[in-house]
């Protein structure tokens, strides 16, 4: 198994992407701390893992609280004796036109998606450096690469998450810590909130002609988490069906479709 004996922290593990990644890692032999601000959702992911014969623990953590970013990393070490892998997945989505976005909304998105992600990565990286190595996987978004309608706060937060990947990869080079990011495109998750009009518009612009799956993202995360990732760091890997390879424009009506 590709992650046999590894200890992983997957944040936002009660959701679609996080849950799929946690299940994939456990199936490959990792012990996984599944954190989520909704403990019941994390527990459902853990139940799936245990039913399949894997090892996982549910833990409640809300990265909107800076202190809990450190706590979830410390809990991983307390439970499993180390932290080899971090999947920085927890976050919130918001699609709202820039001129209608309030400061409160902006601060909430940035505080969770960027600051919470950063503090968790920082806490994990410190332990990985002390241990001689590890893997950090930042979950960004194709929205952080494009000027999407309604994507001011969310897109800015994800662009910064992917930039942090490059900075950490550079600074931790030579210390055994590989840092990479995944930029999912339109994918069926609990955060998508795409009504039929908006979903149809997206599908028309995806070269492969359909939405992606959470399993596709989990498979990419598995490579970055594994020992096969020995000379790849500081990259942003798009999992988007070719969506980012071609230009697109948006009609404002799609935001509420």
Buried (B, 14 or more C-beta within 10 A) or exposed (E): EBBEEBBBBBBBBBBBBBBBBBBBBBBBBBBBBBBBBEBEBBBBBBEBBEEEEBBBBBBBBBBBBBEBBBBBBEBBBEBBEBBBBBBBBBBBBBBBEEEEBEEEBBEBBBBBBBBBBBBBBBBBBEBBBEBEEBBBBBBBBBBBBBEBBBBBBBBBBBBBBBBBBBEBBEEBEEBEBBBBBBBBBBBEBBBBEBEEBBBEBBBEBBEEEEBBBBBBBBBBBBBBBBEEBEEBBBBBBBBBBEBBEEEEEBEEEBBEB
